[in-house]
């Protein structure tokens, strides 16, 4: 939190109202952001005191730098962290101290920071609207939470044009959304996929997505998994065939789940030549 106070005071101030902490902690954070803590050095500077020495060590002026970094108490705390500095590095005004801490942040192994960030993003899906029309993020989140009966709330954490990132608290909801998609939002196709490391949102493109396709009009003897798979390959990569020759059968159409390439036109139909010489349109 201290790093946020020194490096990002604007961000920390904005988060003030969202903190679920006692009021005295929030007040302390706010004053830290504004460099308004009544240290002994600041009181002397404002002519509200005469003694600026630190009451803990009694050796140096009690400034914010000394209070949080240079006194022997804070030093013991920082010694167990990845951030180490000496008096020469942290001396001077608050601006130079911010720069010092910023440089120290660069010493943290990048892999540790990335791993920590990925723990959050692995609970997210990338959602793309296959449409040029605009949908507001609150409308998208509202539709998901209202109509799709998730076990927990889904939150839109960001977007880039018609590419959204959705955060899930429940892994069952997240897997359900991917496996049962694509979905429809305001008459627009919504394609979802799991977040993957090193994804750049500006470059994200939907290469393919699974879609159920129905083939109507076959003669009865053509209703089989073999025929369904072969005609499905005319549309795209076959993922699943929904047909069983056991018990009550669906004799209205063959149903196949295939991966569709959105950059290519959809197959509208085809002719099948029967063994009696008749050609039928499927």
ABEGO torsion letter per residue (X at the ends): XAAAAAABAAAAAAAAAABBBBAAAAAAAAAAAAGABBBAAAAAAAGABABABBAAAGABBBBAAAAAAABAAAAAAAAABABBBBAAAABEBAAAAAAAAAAAAAABBAAAAAAAAAAAAAABBBBBBBBABBBBAAAAAAAAAAAAGBABBBBBAEBBEABBBBBBABAAAAAAAAAAOBBBBGGBBBBBBBBBBGBBAAABBBABBBBBBBBBGBBAAABBAAAAAAAAAAAEBBABBBBBABEBBBAABBBBBBBBBAABBBBAEBBBBBAAGBBBBX
